[in-house]
Amino acid sequence: MKAFLALPVALLLNACMTYPPPSTAPYRAIGTEPFWSLVIDDRDVTFIPAGGEPIRQPRPPAIVGIAGEIYQTPRIHVNIVHAHCSDGMSDKIYSDKVQVDVDGKRFNGCGGDPVAPATLAGTNWRVESVNGRPTPQQGDYFVQFDADRVSAKFGCNSMSGGYSVGGDTLNVGAMAMTRMFCPEPAMSFENQGAKILGQPVTMKPNGDRLTLSNSAGTIELSQTF
């Protein structure tokens, strides 16, 4: 993994208050070269090295600064900066850069939720549901991305057009589409899917799944290989 620049000292130390921010799920971070992971839950800060024993410390109150949060324990110091971060391995983009010092040894990595695929080019996805309604197991329900074009099918007609990505927003241009009438449920899925893709959508990745959503509805995708 490419090491990113040392985090600005002023940003890390310019804390304005100390309190444990609310959390509903453990905070997780990962790194490579060597592989490691970090979990911060309501009780502990746990550093897990590859092939080694976890190092666990009681979670202290967070020091909240203008760039992110700092956790300081006798053995583990964690600096979280809210800036996009690539893990260098899977092409995922995470919401935070994370710097961890464990017994004086430094580790750099990424943390928080994935914010969007680093690139959509060359990825293929099966349409699992549209507006919460599962698609049939049989039939062509897919979205595919080339370098600059997206192709889709919701069980009926084929459609394709150009696309661009800005942050976590996908913009699909005017799509060319065949005009064959198809029986239900393909026709309904197609009408709803085309309407959603017809305006900018927010991308929310979760592992090998991707949610596209806007005011017109939601498309749930799972990556195929």
FENKADA-V249056 format. One record per residue. N is the residue number from 1. RES is the residue in one letter. PHI is phi in whole degrees, 0 to 359 (* if undefined). Layout:
N&RES&PHI ; N&RES&PHI
This chain:
1&M&* ; 2&K&292 ; 3&A&284 ; 4&F&271 ; 5&L&299 ; 6&A&304 ; 7&L&293 ; 8&P&301 ; 9&V&299 ; 10&A&297 ; 11&L&289 ; 12&L&285 ; 13&L&261 ; 14&N&277 ; 15&A&270 ; 16&C&251 ; 17&M&197 ; 18&T&232 ; 19&Y&191 ; 20&P&282 ; 21&P&296 ; 22&P&297 ; 23&S&215 ; 24&T&250 ; 25&A&211 ; 26&P&301 ; 27&Y&274 ; 28&R&232 ; 29&A&221 ; 30&I&220 ; 31&G&209 ; 32&T&231 ; 33&E&53 ; 34&P&273 ; 35&F&291 ; 36&W&203 ; 37&S&217 ; 38&L&224 ; 39&V&231 ; 40&I&242 ; 41&D&246 ; 42&D&290 ; 43&R&244 ; 44&D&226 ; 45&V&248 ; 46&T&237 ; 47&F&256 ; 48&I&238 ; 49&P&281 ; 50&A&295 ; 51&G&73 ; 52&G&240 ; 53&E&279 ; 54&P&300 ; 55&I&250 ; 56&R&240 ; 57&Q&228 ; 58&P&300 ; 59&R&290 ; 60&P&272 ; 61&P&300 ; 62&A&283 ; 63&I&267 ; 64&V&260 ; 65&G&246 ; 66&I&286 ; 67&A&258 ; 68&G&166 ; 69&E&239 ; 70&I&233 ; 71&Y&239 ; 72&Q&237 ; 73&T&238 ; 74&P&304 ; 75&R&246 ; 76&I&236 ; 77&H&244 ; 78&V&237 ; 79&N&246 ; 80&I&250 ; 81&V&243 ; 82&H&281 ; 83&A&210 ; 84&H&303 ; 85&C&217 ; 86&S&260 ; 87&D&281 ; 88&G&74 ; 89&M&238 ; 90&S&259 ; 91&D&68 ; 92&K&281 ; 93&I&248 ; 94&Y&255 ; 95&S&283 ; 96&D&227 ; 97&K&267 ; 98&V&231 ; 99&Q&242 ; 100&V&236 ; 101&D&250 ; 102&V&239 ; 103&D&50 ; 104&G&87 ; 105&K&258 ; 106&R&264 ; 107&F&228 ; 108&N&248 ; 109&G&194 ; 110&C&234 ; 111&G&212 ; 112&G&80 ; 113&D&278 ; 114&P&301 ; 115&V&258 ; 116&A&182 ; 117&P&300 ; 118&A&298 ; 119&T&209 ; 120&L&265 ; 121&A&303 ; 122&G&83 ; 123&T&259 ; 124&N&235 ; 125&W&222 ; 126&R&266 ; 127&V&281 ; 128&E&274 ; 129&S&200 ; 130&V&230 ; 131&N&54 ; 132&G&81 ; 133&R&260 ; 134&P&297 ; 135&T&277 ; 136&P&297 ; 137&Q&292 ; 138&Q&265 ; 139&G&109 ; 140&D&266 ; 141&Y&230 ; 142&F&209 ; 143&V&225 ; 144&Q&232 ; 145&F&244 ; 146&D&263 ; 147&A&300 ; 148&D&221 ; 149&R&225 ; 150&V&241 ; 151&S&240 ; 152&A&213 ; 153&K&209 ; 154&F&246 ; 155&G&87 ; 156&C&224 ; 157&N&280 ; 158&S&273 ; 159&M&220 ; 160&S&204 ; 161&G&186 ; 162&G&283 ; 163&Y&210 ; 164&S&216 ; 165&V&235 ; 166&G&229 ; 167&G&66 ; 168&D&256 ; 169&T&248 ; 170&L&255 ; 171&N&246 ; 172&V&255 ; 173&G&286 ; 174&A&303 ; 175&M&256 ; 176&A&282 ; 177&M&209 ; 178&T&289 ; 179&R&233 ; 180&M&275 ; 181&F&279 ; 182&C&232 ; 183&P&289 ; 184&E&289 ; 185&P&269 ; 186&A&302 ; 187&M&296 ; 188&S&293 ; 189&F&300 ; 190&E&295 ; 191&N&300 ; 192&Q&289 ; 193&G&297 ; 194&A&296 ; 195&K&295 ; 196&I&294 ; 197&L&288 ; 198&G&284 ; 199&Q&218 ; 200&P&306 ; 201&V&240 ; 202&T&271 ; 203&M&262 ; 204&K&232 ; 205&P&276 ; 206&N&208 ; 207&G&65 ; 208&D&267 ; 209&R&241 ; 210&L&217 ; 211&T&252 ; 212&L&250 ; 213&S&215 ; 214&N&200 ; 215&S&294 ; 216&A&275 ; 217&G&145 ; 218&T&222 ; 219&I&243 ; 220&E&258 ; 221&L&239 ; 222&S&234 ; 223&Q&286 ; 224&T&247 ; 225&F&235
